[in-house]
């Protein structure tokens, strides 16, 4: 398996419900609303080694719609330091989410925003 694979994507739109309805009609995707987090989830239905699941939500802080890919890493703090050392910019420092995973948003040198995720340790 490739190191640091793309493992998730998210689409922020001005109207998540309209975006979800469009994606369902055009691509026949199975999309469900997670009411706890207000986030629509899209599962590829593949095994965890090749899954490329995603989500759709309505913009909150950002001004323009965006699509972000998430890259799975083993140590998000080491990668964040390496990003800065190699000409990238940390947009949002690594932070822990409810699942115990860590997320970090960053720009590569030309300004494209990407994200990293360090999955929570399994018990």
N, CA, C and O of each residue as an XYZ file, in Angstrom:
492
protein
N       0.844     -1.189      0.000
C       0.000      0.000      0.000
C       0.888      1.251      0.000
O       1.912      1.293      0.683
N       0.498      2.242     -0.752
C       1.237      3.500     -0.839
C       1.249      4.201      0.513
O       0.245      4.215      1.225
N       2.383      4.778      0.857
C       2.449      5.570      2.089
C       1.736      6.898      1.872
O       1.777      7.477      0.786
N       1.101      7.350      2.902
C       0.384      8.620      2.888
C      -0.626      8.716      1.746
O      -0.552      9.634      0.930
N      -1.570      7.774      1.685
C      -2.573      7.813      0.619
C      -3.649      8.870      0.874
O      -3.874      9.286      2.010
N      -4.301      9.291     -0.198
C      -5.489     10.116     -0.053
C      -6.561      9.200      0.535
O      -6.803      8.114      0.010
N      -7.202      9.629      1.618
C      -8.136      8.740      2.318
C      -9.535      9.320      2.469
O     -10.451      8.603      2.873
N      -9.723     10.593      2.158
C     -11.031     11.215      2.349
C     -11.059     12.511      1.550
O     -10.011     13.059      1.209
N     -12.243     12.994      1.257
C     -12.400     14.295      0.606
C     -13.647     14.948      1.179
O     -14.547     14.272      1.677
N     -13.685     16.270      1.101
C     -14.878     16.990      1.540
C     -15.154     18.142      0.588
O     -14.243     18.786      0.069
N     -16.421     18.372      0.380
C     -16.873     19.425     -0.521
C     -17.716     20.391      0.295
O     -18.734     20.006      0.870
N     -17.292     21.636      0.344
C     -18.051     22.675      1.038
C     -18.767     23.514     -0.005
O     -18.136     24.068     -0.904
N     -20.069     23.606      0.114
C     -20.843     24.375     -0.858
C     -21.674     25.426     -0.131
O     -21.744     25.441      1.098
N     -22.302     26.302     -0.910
C     -23.191     27.303     -0.314
C     -24.499     26.671      0.137
O     -25.192     27.231      0.986
N     -24.851     25.502     -0.422
C     -26.106     24.829     -0.095
C     -25.878     23.323     -0.201
O     -26.038     22.735     -1.270
N     -25.503     22.711      0.920
C     -25.168     21.287      0.925
C     -26.321     20.418      0.421
O     -26.096     19.454     -0.309
N     -27.537     20.749      0.801
C     -28.684     19.942      0.384
C     -28.837     19.949     -1.143
O     -29.088     18.904     -1.743
N     -28.690     21.102     -1.760
C     -28.780     21.193     -3.224
C     -27.631     20.422     -3.880
O     -27.831     19.732     -4.880
N     -26.426     20.544     -3.311
C     -25.271     19.821     -3.852
C     -25.491     18.324     -3.753
O     -25.232     17.594     -4.710
N     -25.966     17.857     -2.604
C     -26.217     16.431     -2.394
C     -27.283     15.930     -3.371
O     -27.114     14.868     -3.970
N     -28.363     16.666     -3.538
C     -29.414     16.253     -4.474
C     -28.865     16.151     -5.899
O     -29.207     15.223     -6.632
N     -28.028     17.090     -6.284
C     -27.386     17.056     -7.602
C     -26.531     15.797     -7.748
O     -26.659     15.077     -8.737
N     -25.667     15.527     -6.778
C     -24.774     14.362     -6.848
C     -25.549     13.042     -6.878
O     -25.162     12.096     -7.564
N     -26.647     12.996     -6.126
C     -27.480     11.782     -6.130
C     -28.092     11.550     -7.510
O     -28.077     10.431     -8.022
N     -28.631     12.613     -8.107
C     -29.291     12.485     -9.407
C     -28.308     12.174    -10.530
O     -28.589     11.335    -11.385
N     -27.171     12.835    -10.533
C     -26.217     12.670    -11.627
C     -25.434     11.373    -11.504
O     -25.253     10.668    -12.497
N     -24.958     11.040    -10.283
C     -24.062      9.901    -10.119
C     -24.680      8.711     -9.393
O     -24.033      7.677     -9.229
N     -25.939      8.855     -8.957
C     -26.631      7.778     -8.256
C     -25.877      7.357     -6.992
O     -25.830      6.173     -6.657
N     -25.291      8.330     -6.297
C     -24.541      8.039     -5.078
C     -25.478      7.892     -3.892
O     -26.519      8.545     -3.820
N     -25.095      7.027     -2.963
C     -25.825      6.860     -1.713
C     -25.227      7.846     -0.708
O     -24.098      7.667     -0.252
N     -25.984      8.875     -0.370
C     -25.501      9.934      0.513
C     -26.459     10.038      1.698
O     -27.676     10.106      1.527
N     -25.884     10.048      2.900
C     -26.710     10.128      4.105
C     -26.276     11.312      4.967
O     -25.112     11.711      4.964
N     -27.233     11.856      5.697
C     -26.962     12.979      6.588
C     -26.624     12.448      7.975
O     -27.399     11.697      8.567
N     -25.464     12.840      8.489
C     -25.109     12.557      9.870
C     -25.597     13.756     10.669
O     -24.941     14.798     10.693
N     -26.744     13.613     11.323
C     -27.359     14.739     12.021
C     -26.534     15.240     13.195
O     -26.626     16.411     13.566
N     -25.724     14.357     13.783
C     -24.907     14.759     14.926
C     -23.883     15.828     14.554
O     -23.585     16.712     15.357
N     -23.347     15.747     13.340
C     -22.331     16.708     12.931
C     -22.789     17.615     11.795
O     -22.047     18.511     11.392
N     -24.007     17.401     11.266
C     -24.528     18.241     10.191
C     -23.735     18.112      8.912
O     -23.491     19.099      8.218
N     -23.336     16.896      8.602
C     -22.420     16.612      7.503
C     -22.979     15.443      6.706
O     -23.282     14.398      7.282
N     -23.121     15.595      5.409
C     -23.562     14.492      4.568
C     -22.365     13.589      4.279
O     -21.281     14.087      3.972
N     -22.541     12.285      4.370
C     -21.435     11.365      4.111
C     -21.714     10.520      2.880
O     -22.849     10.130      2.602
N     -20.641     10.252      2.156
C     -20.710      9.477      0.923
C     -19.719      8.337      1.058
O     -18.517      8.566      1.190
N     -20.216      7.118      1.025
C     -19.344      5.959      1.151
C     -19.176      5.287     -0.200
O     -20.134      5.118     -0.954
N     -17.942      4.909     -0.489
C     -17.671      4.205     -1.736
C     -18.040      2.735     -1.632
O     -18.167      2.046     -2.644
N     -18.213      2.252     -0.391
C     -18.571      0.857     -0.195
C     -17.416     -0.101     -0.429
O     -17.629     -1.307     -0.554
N     -16.208      0.414     -0.489
C     -15.043     -0.430     -0.713
C     -14.382     -0.742      0.618
O     -14.736     -0.163      1.645
N     -13.416     -1.664      0.602
C     -12.757     -2.011      1.858
C     -11.864     -0.869      2.325
O     -11.569      0.051      1.562
N     -11.434     -0.933      3.585
C     -10.709      0.204      4.171
C      -9.358      0.467      3.521
O      -8.822      1.565      3.673
N      -8.792     -0.487      2.807
C      -7.493     -0.281      2.177
C      -7.580      0.573      0.914
O      -6.593      1.196      0.524
N      -8.758      0.610      0.267
C      -8.879      1.387     -0.961
C     -10.068      2.339     -0.931
O     -10.483      2.851     -1.971
N     -10.609      2.574      0.239
C     -11.763      3.449      0.367
C     -11.388      4.886      0.024
O     -10.269      5.331      0.281
N     -12.331      5.592     -0.553
C     -12.138      7.002     -0.885
C     -13.435      7.726     -0.563
O     -14.007      8.416     -1.407
N     -13.890      7.556      0.676
C     -15.143      8.146      1.117
C     -15.037      9.666      1.167
O     -13.943     10.230      1.178
N     -16.207     10.317      1.197
C     -16.209     11.768      1.228
C     -17.387     12.321      1.982
O     -18.212     11.577      2.513
N     -17.460     13.642      2.025
C     -18.541     14.309      2.712
C     -18.847     15.652      2.088
O     -18.013     16.242      1.402
N     -20.065     16.132      2.338
C     -20.523     17.417      1.813
C     -21.129     18.208      2.974
O     -21.862     17.656      3.795
N     -20.818     19.492      3.034
C     -21.406     20.335      4.069
C     -21.558     21.755      3.549
O     -20.976     22.118      2.526
N     -22.345     22.555      4.261
C     -22.554     23.955      3.904
C     -21.444     24.794      4.534
O     -21.064     24.582      5.685
N     -20.939     25.738      3.765
C     -19.869     26.625      4.223
C     -20.209     27.283      5.550
O     -21.359     27.622      5.828
N     -19.169     27.450      6.360
C     -19.333     28.197      7.603
C     -18.343     29.348      7.620
O     -18.731     30.508      7.482
N     -17.071     29.033      7.788
C     -16.041     30.088      7.900
C     -15.538     30.566      6.542
O     -15.265     31.753      6.365
N     -15.414     29.658      5.592
C     -14.848     30.013      4.284
C     -15.830     30.868      3.486
O     -17.043     30.779      3.676
N     -15.296     31.688      2.602
C     -16.141     32.555      1.779
C     -16.527     31.898      0.462
O     -17.606     32.159     -0.068
N     -15.654     31.047     -0.070
C     -15.896     30.411     -1.359
C     -16.009     28.899     -1.204
O     -15.352     28.323     -0.336
N     -16.821     28.248     -2.020
C     -16.890     26.790     -1.983
C     -15.506     26.192     -2.252
O     -14.671     26.804     -2.918
N     -15.281     24.981     -1.721
C     -13.990     24.339     -1.936
C     -14.117     22.821     -1.885
O     -15.098     22.272     -1.384
N     -13.106     22.171     -2.412
C     -12.969     20.723     -2.366
C     -11.592     20.445     -1.786
O     -10.592     20.949     -2.297
N     -11.526     19.659     -0.738
C     -10.258     19.356     -0.086
C     -10.048     17.850     -0.052
O     -10.973     17.090      0.232
N      -8.814     17.425     -0.347
C      -8.475     16.019     -0.163
C      -7.704     15.875      1.143
O      -6.972     16.780      1.545
N      -7.871     14.739      1.796
C      -7.192     14.440      3.049
C      -6.167     13.345      2.814
O      -6.471     12.308      2.225
N      -4.960     13.586      3.277
C      -3.861     12.652      3.125
C      -3.589     12.022      4.488
O      -3.371     12.727      5.473
N      -3.605     10.702      4.538
C      -3.385      9.964      5.778
C      -1.891      9.952      6.111
O      -1.060      9.609      5.270
N      -1.564     10.331      7.347
C      -0.167     10.360      7.799
C      -0.045      9.641      9.142
O      -1.024      9.472      9.869
N       1.185      9.223      9.451
C       1.441      8.543     10.720
C       1.698      9.521     11.862
O       1.280      9.276     12.993
N       2.383     10.631     11.574
C       2.699     11.618     12.604
C       2.440     13.015     12.041
O       3.284     13.572     11.339
N       1.294     13.566     12.344
C       0.847     14.831     11.763
C       1.719     16.012     12.205
O       1.874     16.979     11.460
N       2.283     15.937     13.406
C       3.112     17.033     13.901
C       4.455     17.086     13.167
O       4.955     18.167     12.857
N       5.027     15.928     12.895
C       6.270     15.860     12.123
C       6.018     16.353     10.697
O       6.821     17.111     10.154
N       4.916     15.932     10.092
C       4.595     16.359      8.721
C       4.334     17.861      8.658
O       4.737     18.513      7.695
N       3.662     18.425      9.673
C       3.390     19.870      9.686
C       4.703     20.648      9.708
O       4.842     21.654      9.013
N       5.650     20.192     10.492
C       6.958     20.850     10.536
C       7.651     20.741      9.178
O       8.242     21.710      8.701
N       7.579     19.552      8.552
C       8.203     19.341      7.248
C       7.557     20.222      6.178
O       8.251     20.730      5.297
N       6.249     20.406      6.246
C       5.545     21.280      5.296
C       6.127     22.689      5.356
O       6.423     23.287      4.322
N       6.291     23.218      6.566
C       6.840     24.567      6.714
C       8.294     24.639      6.258
O       8.712     25.633      5.664
N       9.062     23.594      6.534
C      10.481     23.572      6.153
C      10.674     23.491      4.638
O      11.725     23.881      4.128
N       9.677     22.991      3.920
C       9.811     22.802      2.471
C       9.003     23.808      1.661
O       8.736     23.578      0.482
N       8.606     24.932      2.285
C       7.968     26.011      1.549
C       6.464     26.048      1.605
O       5.847     26.893      0.957
N       5.850     25.152      2.365
C       4.403     25.169      2.533
C       4.004     26.100      3.678
O       4.860     26.688      4.338
N       2.707     26.227      3.904
C       2.182     27.099      4.947
C       1.077     26.360      5.700
O       0.158     25.820      5.085
N       1.164     26.337      7.014
C       0.123     25.717      7.830
C      -1.033     26.707      7.968
O      -0.862     27.797      8.514
N      -2.195     26.326      7.477
C      -3.396     27.160      7.552
C      -4.054     26.975      8.907
O      -4.473     27.946      9.537
N      -4.145     25.728      9.357
C      -4.738     25.413     10.658
C      -3.881     24.334     11.294
O      -3.779     23.223     10.773
N      -3.262     24.666     12.426
C      -2.382     23.733     13.127
C      -3.119     22.428     13.432
O      -4.347     22.424     13.515
N      -2.396     21.328     13.598
C      -3.050     20.067     13.930
C      -3.965     20.211     15.146
O      -3.578     20.773     16.171
N      -5.179     19.694     15.012
C      -6.136     19.726     16.117
C      -6.878     18.401     16.170
O      -7.055     17.732     15.152
N      -7.304     18.038     17.356
C      -7.982     16.760     17.550
C      -9.484     16.934     17.380
O     -10.068     17.904     17.863
N     -10.103     15.976     16.685
C     -11.555     15.977     16.511
C     -12.164     14.931     17.444
O     -11.439     14.183     18.101
N     -13.478     14.881     17.501
C     -14.188     14.031     18.452
C     -13.783     12.555     18.380
O     -13.774     11.869     19.402
N     -13.451     12.068     17.200
C     -13.084     10.652     17.049
C     -11.721     10.321     17.637
O     -11.369      9.151     17.788
N     -10.948     11.368     17.971
C      -9.592     11.158     18.463
C      -8.543     11.332     17.380
O      -7.347     11.351     17.672
N      -8.975     11.459     16.140
C      -8.050     11.709     15.033
C      -7.587     13.157     15.077
O      -8.225     14.003     15.703
N      -6.469     13.438     14.406
C      -5.963     14.793     14.276
C      -6.078     15.229     12.824
O      -5.896     14.424     11.911
N      -6.380     16.508     12.613
C      -6.491     17.094     11.278
C      -5.617     18.341     11.229
O      -5.461     19.042     12.229
N      -5.050     18.609     10.060
C      -4.246     19.811      9.838
C      -4.489     20.283      8.406
O      -4.367     19.493      7.470
N      -4.828     21.551      8.226
C      -4.984     22.137      6.897
C      -3.716     22.898      6.546
O      -3.131     23.575      7.392
N      -3.296     22.781      5.289
C      -2.072     23.453      4.865
C      -2.140     23.840      3.403
O      -2.938     23.304      2.635
N      -1.277     24.791      3.029
C      -1.117     25.171      1.623
C       0.213     24.633      1.137
O       1.228     24.742      1.826
N       0.204     24.051     -0.057
C       1.473     23.703     -0.683
C       2.037     25.014     -1.230
O       1.321     26.016     -1.229
N       3.298     25.052     -1.701
C       3.938     26.328     -2.036
C       3.175     27.248     -2.994
O       3.323     28.466     -2.893
N       2.368     26.720     -3.919
C       1.656     27.615     -4.834
C       0.329     28.111     -4.266
O      -0.341     28.932     -4.892
N      -0.061     27.620     -3.081
C      -1.259     28.130     -2.423
C      -2.457     27.209     -2.388
O      -3.478     27.563     -1.798
N      -2.370     26.036     -3.002
C      -3.496     25.099     -2.979
C      -3.637     24.526     -1.568
O      -2.657     24.090     -0.964
N      -4.867     24.533     -1.053
C      -5.119     24.009      0.285
C      -5.367     22.508      0.228
O      -6.167     22.021     -0.570
N      -4.666     21.795      1.088
C      -4.821     20.357      1.262
C      -4.999     20.100      2.752
O      -4.914     21.025      3.559
N      -5.246     18.850      3.116
C      -5.387     18.512      4.528
C      -4.705     17.178      4.808
O      -4.553     16.336      3.923
N      -4.304     17.011      6.048
C      -3.737     15.746      6.514
C      -4.609     15.239      7.651
O      -5.236     16.020      8.368
N      -4.640     13.929      7.804
C      -5.337     13.322      8.931
C      -4.454     12.232      9.517
O      -3.884     11.413      8.796
N      -4.354     12.241     10.822
C      -3.690     11.166     11.564
C      -4.795     10.442     12.297
O      -5.333     10.962     13.276
N      -5.149      9.238     11.836
C      -6.260      8.521     12.466
C      -5.992      8.242     13.941
O      -4.847      8.074     14.363
N      -7.070      8.198     14.709
C      -6.967      7.874     16.132
C      -6.386      6.481     16.291
O      -6.606      5.605     15.454
N      -5.652      6.286     17.356
C      -5.098      4.973     17.662
C      -6.238      4.026     18.006
O      -7.137      4.370     18.773
N      -6.189      2.822     17.426
C      -7.222      1.825     17.731
C      -6.933      1.177     19.074
O      -5.786      0.885     19.413
N      -7.987      0.962     19.817
C      -7.830      0.368     21.160
C      -7.845     -1.139     21.094
O      -7.726     -1.804     22.124
